[in-house]
């Protein structure tokens, strides 16, 4: 991709990664991603905001071929998909200073072996002049590492937000054109990366509310010419209450647990509760993470394996504990052959969840009529709890 003009003397550089399908050896990327860097030419100085993942370095360096001088390189976030090419840029432009937070400086030195003297640290709210354009740096910790910041371009009212408000989408569109597609990708991004830090993100949103933002340019995904779209979405994800939704991740070995899960889903739906069902043997964990953003209740379905939960169910519990959704209730359903400690083990894996644990429904062997009656009672309890809390 060639450098593309956003506004007067402001350009989007970087690369579209059409083929990447996994991030951090963990996060599925069904739509690929992009690594966005931004070049701003002031009347006196030039700045490059962020870089690209190292495999994409040749494309970025080609885009910079006709740029004679860079005075500042801003690193919003030290993770290598944004910072990994910075050493190459500093070698090409030895006069450039690397601008970052004090916490980021230590990380960049450790991760990329950047010389200490190349770094210029900035405080929260500090500004740098490019002549007729002014950059203001705003600390936004835990989106999604502790060292992160964003850049506010005062004269153009553009917020360069790095991971904040990002979305993993490979597209030739510079600006958001399909809000439905971007909403889903941005929600996935929030769920997988930002959700554990909801309370801090709330404070970061309050800080940014002071600025008359007319455009948001993230480092992954498309640019928001209508910033209210993504700001409203984040406010809902961060401040909204859980919905009338049960998220039900399950795994079944010999169909007993699946029969229980199918009955519970039917019973919940009959009582007006929406269910998001995930077969852990085949599911996209990003979809599961997205569903947890809205969940009022989590029910884990698992058979017993070696006296404990199936490893897939344990993984789902570990994931939920790490992501810290705002769910209020939790239960477990499943089958066993002769005994075990499935409930105790799963309950011990979720200390971060502030949930009320509802009575589990377990059966020995295949489910009986008494099992199905117990599942109906669990569904009725969940529906009642949701109604009492005003979840809609």
N, C-alpha and C positions, 0 to 999 in steps of 0.2 A: 504494500500500500504506500502511496506517496503521502507526504505531509498534506494535511487538509486544513483549510482556513475555518476557524470558528467565528472570529470577529476581527476587528482591525488589529493587525500585527500579532494575532494570537492563533496558534496552530496546534492541531492534534497530530502527534506522531505515534510511533509504536507499532504494534503488530496484532493481527487477528490470528488466533490459534484455532483453526478449524478442526483439528484432529485430536486435541487433548481430551481425554475422557476420565481422567482421575487427577485430583489435586491433593497434595500432601500425602500421597499413597493411601488416601482415605475417602475423599469427597468425590462422588460421581459428578461428571460434567457432561450431561446429555447433549448440551448445545454448544460445547466448546467454550472458549473464553477469548478475551482480548487483554492486552497489556497496553494501557494508554499512558503516554508521556505527553507533556505539553510544553511548547516553546512560546515564550512571550518576549517580543522585541520592544523594549522601552526606547525613549529618545536618547538615553545615555547608556543603558546597560541591557544585557540579554540574560534571561534565566531559562533553564530547563527544569521542569517539575517532574521528578521521578524518572525511571528508566524502564527497562523491560526484563523479562526472564532471560537468563544468559543464552539459551539456544536461539533466541530471537535477536541477538545483538547485531548480526549483519544488516538486518533490515533497518534498525534504528540508526546505525552508523551511516548507512546510505542516505537516509533522510537528512542527516546532519552534514552531509558532504559539502554543501555550499554555505554552511553557517560559519563565518570566519572567526567568531569569538563568542564564548560563553563566559559570563562573569560569575554566575551562581548556578549551582545545581542543588535543587531542594529535594531532600529525602523526607517524605512524609512518614515513612514506615520502613523499618529495616529489613523486613522479610524479602527474601531473594527474588521473588517474582517482580518486585518493584525496584529493588536496589542492586540486583546482581550484576548489572552492566555498568554501574557507576564507576568502578575502577578503570574500565576501558575508556569511559568518557573523560575522566580526570587525566588519563595519560594523553588523550588527544587534545585536551584543552588544559594544559598545566597551570594556566593563570586562574582557573576557576576555583571558587571556594565552595565547599559542601556545606549547605545550610541544613540544620537539623536541631532537634531538641537535645538537651544534655543527656537524657537517657538513651536517645538514639545514637548519640556519638559513641558511647561505649559498645553498643551492639554492633555498629558498623565497623568499628575497629576490630572487634572479635570475629565477626562473620566474614568480613571482606579484607581485613588487614589494611584498611585505609590509614595512611599516616595521620597522626594526631594533628599535626599542624595544618592539614588541609581542611579541617572542620571549623565552621563558624556556628556556634550554638546560639539559639535565640530563645528568649523568654516568652511566656504566654502573653499575647497581645503586642509583641514587638513588630515593628515595621521596617521594611527595606525599600528604598526608592530606586526605581529604574529610570528616573527622570520624570517623564510625564505619566508614569504608571506606578502605583504603590502596592506592594505586597504586605499583607498583615497576616501573621502566623497565630493560629488559635489552637491551643492544646485540646486534643480530644482523646484522652487516654482510654484504652481498652476498646478501641475499634480498629483492630482487635488485639493489639499488644499494648503494653503500658507506655510506650514511647511515642505514640502516634500524634500527629497534628494535621491540620488542614490549612489551606492558604486562601485568603480572601483578597481578591483583586478589586480594590476599592472603586476605581474609576469605571470599570466595566461591570461591576456587581456580579462577578462570577465567583463561585465557590469551587475550588479544586479540592475534592474531598477524599482522594485516595480510596481506601476500602469502604469508607462510610458511604452508604447509598449505592454501593456497587452491585453488579449482577454479572454472572458468568454467561455471556452470550457471544457467540461468534457471528458477526453480521457486517455487511458493508455499509449499513446505515450509520451515519455519524451521530444523528439525533434519534431520540425515541420516536418511532412511528407506530408501533403496535403496543399500546399500553397494557393490554391483557397479557401478552407474552412477557413483557418486561416485569409486570407485577409478580408473576409467578416466579421468574428467575430471581428477582430481588428478594422475594419472601424466602425462597430457598437459601439464598446467600445470608440473609438475616438469621434464619433458623440455625444454620450450620456453624455460623461464625460469631454472631453478635448476641444471640439469645441469652447466653450465660451472664452477660454484662448489662442486662436491662436497666438496672437502677442507675448505673453510670452513664449509659447512653441517654437516659432521660435528662440528666444534667447537661450532657453535651448538646442535646436538642434545644434546651432552654438557652444555652449560650448562643447558639446559632440563630435563635428567633430574634435576636437583637439586630440582625443584619438584613437589609432589603435585597434578598437574593433573587436575581433574575435568571440565573442559569447555574446548574450544578454539573461539574465535569468530573466524574469518578475515574479511577484507574482501571476498573474492569467494567465493561459494558458500555452502553450508549449514553450520550449526554442528554441531560434533562433541560429542554428549553421551557418546559412547564414544571418548575421545581415543586409547586404545590402538590403535584401528583405523588411524588415519592416522600415528601415531608409528611403529608397526611397519612400515607401508608405506615411510615415509621411511628408516627404518633399513636396509631391504632395498635400496632404490634407491641409497642413499649408500654402504653398506658391503658389499653383496652382490657376489659374483663374477659375471663374464659367464656367460650361459647357452649351451647348445648350440644357438645360433641364428645363422644367416647372414641379414643384412639385404642385400637386393639391389635397389637402385634402378637403373632402366634406362630408356633411351629408344631407340626403333628407327625408322628412316626408311623402309627398304625391306624390312623383315622379316628381314634377315640376322642382325642382333643379337638380335632376338626369338627366332629359331630356336636360337641359342646359349644364350640365357637359359633357354628352356624345357627344353632338354636338361640344362643344369647343375642346374636345380631338381630335375628328375626323378632325376638321379644322386645329388644330395645327400640327397634324401628316401629313396632306396633304401639309403643308407648310414647312416640313422638320424639325420640332421641336420635340424632344423626350419628352414624358410625363411620369411622375411617379404618378399614381393615387392611392389615399387612401380613402376608405370608412371609416370614423371615427367611425362608429358604430361597426366595427369589426376589425379594423386594429391593427397591432403590432406597438406601437409607436417607438420602436427601429428601425424598417424599415423606418418609416417616418423620424426619425432623420438622418439615413444614407443617405437618398435621399437629405436632405437639405445640406449635405456637398458639393454637386456638383451643386445645383440649381442656375440658373441665375434669374429665376422668380418664385414667389409663387403666386398661385391663390387659394383663399379660396372660396369654394362653400357652401352656407348656406341658409336655409329658415329663415324666421323671426319668433321668438318665444317671445311673451310678449314684442313686440316692439324692440327687439334686436336680436343678432345672436343666433343660437342654441348653447346650452352649449358645445357641442362637438367642434363646430367651435371656440368658445371662448377659449377652452382648447388648440386647435391647435395653435391659435395665441399666447397664453401665452407660450407654449412650444417653438415656433420659437423665440419669444422675449428673452427667457432665454438662448437659445442655440446660438443666434447671428450668424447665417450663413452669408456667403458673398453674398447672393442674391442681385441683383441690382434693381429688379422691383417687384411690388406687385399689385394685383388687386383682386376684389371680384365679384362673380356672385351669383345670387340667386333670390328667389321669396318671395313675401309677400302677405298678404291678404288684408290689409287696410292701412298700413303705418308702420313707425318705424324709428329707428336710427341705423340700422345694420352697415352701412358703418362708421358712426362716432364712434361707440363704438369699432369696430375692429381696426380702424386706431389708436385710442387712446391707444390700448393695445400693440402696437409694437414700443415704443420709441427707443429701442436699434437697430432697423434695419435701416440702411442707404440706403433706397430704394426710387426709384421714383414710386409714386402711379399712376397707369394707370386707366383711366376712368372705373368705374365698370359697369357691365351690370345687371340690376335688372328688374324684371317683376312682374306685378300684376296678380296673378292667374297663369294659365298655360301659358307657353311661346307661343308667336305668331311668325309669320314670321318676324316681325320687331325685335323680340328678337333674333332670329337666325341670322339675318343680323348683329345685334350688336355684337354677339359672333364672327362671321367671321371677323369683323373689329378689335375686340380685338386680335384675333389670328394673323391677319396680322400685327398689331402694335408690338406684342411680337416678331414675326419672324424678323421684320425689326430691332428692337432694338438689338436683339441678333446678327444679321449680322453686324450691325454698330459697335458693341463692339468686334467683332472677336471671339465670343463664338462658339466653334465647339464641 
